[in-house]
Amino acid sequence: MDNTTRRWSDGFTLLELAIVLFLIGLVMMIAMPYFGGFRGARLKSEARRLASRANYLYQEAGAQKVLLRLTFDLDNNSYFITRLDPFAVRPVFMPERGPAGVSVTLPADVRLRDVWVEGAGAFRRGTISAQFYPSGSADAALIHLAETGGKVVTLSINPFNGRVSIMEGDLNLASASLAR
């Protein structure tokens, strides 16, 4: 192998390096705006998870003719479900069994900021419960989930049809009822 052939095979030319860097920059410029979409994804995911659970509880309370209670533990950033069978010998709230009864602790970067339940008021600490009745109704409730970055999502439980609306922002009762 002579010196001229060896020189060309030792590495990349400046032009090749410039083209590779240009292509990497172009890909990054196109892709970076989409990475911003991942911000807030955990907050939205937790809001959808809670909304799904509340919708399920509404359906289940009517179908099984039991009283289901969704309890928010604001101090421990979690929620859980209990059930009361009104036809039991000694009716008492017991932990829900099955997949819906698993206690949920929110991730560290998402927190239950406050919960308002009709008839009980707004809570920022302690525990508060929203109930789902066998008659096909539920307690009206507003739940605010907040992210460490300050973003807030409001969940609103409709007392007449059990639907849960998820709205971006820190909405109060008047705004949430208008958005339904």
C-alpha positions in Angstrom: 0.0 0.0 0.0 1.5 3.3 -1.0 1.4 6.6 0.9 -1.3 8.3 -1.2 -3.8 5.4 -0.6 -3.0 5.4 3.1 -3.6 9.1 3.5 -7.2 8.9 2.2 -8.1 6.0 4.5 -6.8 7.4 7.7 -9.9 9.5 8.6 -12.7 11.8 7.5 -12.1 14.9 5.6 -13.2 18.3 6.9 -16.0 18.4 4.3 -17.4 15.0 5.5 -17.3 16.1 9.1 -19.1 19.4 8.2 -21.9 17.4 6.3 -22.4 15.0 9.3 -22.6 17.9 11.7 -25.0 19.8 9.5 -27.3 16.7 9.2 -27.2 16.2 13.0 -28.1 19.9 13.5 -30.9 19.6 11.0 -32.4 16.5 12.7 -32.1 18.2 16.1 -33.8 21.3 14.8 -36.7 19.3 13.5 -37.0 17.0 16.5 -36.5 19.4 19.5 -40.0 21.0 19.3 -41.5 17.5 19.7 -39.6 16.8 22.8 -41.4 19.7 24.5 -44.6 17.7 24.2 -43.3 15.2 26.8 -43.4 18.0 29.4 -46.6 17.6 31.3 -47.1 14.1 30.0 -47.0 12.6 33.5 -49.5 15.1 34.8 -51.9 14.3 31.9 -51.4 10.6 32.4 -52.2 10.8 36.1 -55.3 12.9 35.3 -56.6 10.4 32.8 -55.9 7.6 35.2 -57.9 9.3 38.0 -60.7 10.2 35.6 -60.9 6.6 34.4 -61.1 5.3 37.9 -63.9 7.8 38.8 -65.9 6.9 35.7 -65.5 3.2 36.5 -66.7 3.8 40.1 -69.8 5.6 38.8 -70.7 2.7 36.6 -69.9 0.1 39.2 -71.9 1.7 42.0 -75.0 1.6 39.9 -74.4 -1.9 38.5 -73.7 -3.5 41.8 -76.0 -1.3 43.9 -73.3 -0.4 46.4 -72.0 2.9 47.7 -68.4 3.5 46.5 -66.1 6.1 48.1 -63.1 7.6 46.4 -60.9 9.0 49.2 -58.1 11.5 48.6 -55.3 11.5 51.1 -53.8 14.9 50.5 -51.0 14.5 53.1 -49.7 11.3 51.4 -50.5 12.4 47.9 -52.6 9.3 47.2 -56.2 8.1 46.8 -58.0 4.8 47.4 -61.5 3.2 47.2 -63.8 1.8 49.8 -67.2 0.2 49.4 -70.3 0.0 51.5 -72.8 -2.8 50.9 -76.1 -1.3 52.1 -77.6 -4.8 52.3 -74.9 -6.3 54.6 -75.8 -7.3 58.1 -73.4 -4.6 59.5 -72.9 -2.0 56.7 -69.4 -0.6 57.0 -67.0 0.8 54.5 -64.4 -1.8 53.5 -61.4 -1.5 51.2 -62.4 -2.3 47.6 -60.9 -5.6 46.3 -59.7 -6.1 42.8 -57.9 -4.0 40.3 -59.9 -0.8 41.0 -59.3 -1.1 44.7 -55.5 -0.7 44.6 -54.3 2.4 46.4 -52.6 4.9 44.1 -49.7 7.1 45.2 -49.0 9.8 42.7 -45.4 10.3 41.4 -43.2 12.8 43.2 -43.5 15.4 40.5 -47.4 15.4 40.5 -49.4 16.2 43.6 -53.0 16.5 44.7 -53.1 20.2 45.4 -56.6 20.4 46.6 -60.0 18.7 46.4 -63.5 20.3 46.7 -66.5 18.0 47.3 -70.0 19.3 47.4 -71.3 19.4 50.9 -67.8 19.1 52.5 -65.9 22.0 51.0 -62.3 22.5 49.8 -59.4 20.6 51.4 -55.7 21.1 51.0 -54.7 18.7 53.8 -56.1 15.6 55.4 -58.6 13.3 53.7 -61.7 14.0 51.8 -64.1 11.6 50.0 -66.3 11.8 46.9 -69.1 9.1 46.9 -70.7 7.3 44.0 -74.2 6.2 44.8 -76.2 3.1 43.8 -79.0 5.4 42.5 -76.8 6.6 39.6 -75.4 9.8 41.0 -72.2 11.0 42.6 -70.9 13.9 44.7 -69.9 16.9 42.6 -66.2 17.3 43.0 -63.2 19.4 41.7 -59.8 17.9 41.9 -56.6 19.9 41.2 -53.5 18.1 40.2 -50.3 20.2 40.1 -46.9 19.5 38.6 -43.7 20.7 40.2 -43.2 23.1 37.3 -46.5 24.9 38.3 -48.8 23.4 35.6 -52.3 22.6 37.0 -55.0 20.3 35.6 -58.6 20.4 37.0 -60.8 17.3 37.1 -64.5 17.9 37.5 -66.9 15.1 38.5 -70.4 15.6 37.1 -72.9 14.5 39.8 -75.7 13.6 37.4 -73.9 11.3 34.9 -70.6 10.6 36.6 -68.5 11.9 33.7 -65.1 13.4 34.6 -63.9 16.4 32.6 -60.2 17.1 32.5 -59.4 20.7 31.9 -56.0 22.5 31.6 -55.5 25.2 34.2 -56.6 26.1 37.7 -60.4 26.3 37.3 -62.9 27.0 40.1 -66.4 25.6 40.4 -68.1 28.3 38.2 -65.5 27.8 35.3 -65.7 24.0 35.6 -69.5 23.9 35.4 -69.4 26.2 32.3 -66.9 23.9 30.6 -69.1 20.8 31.0 
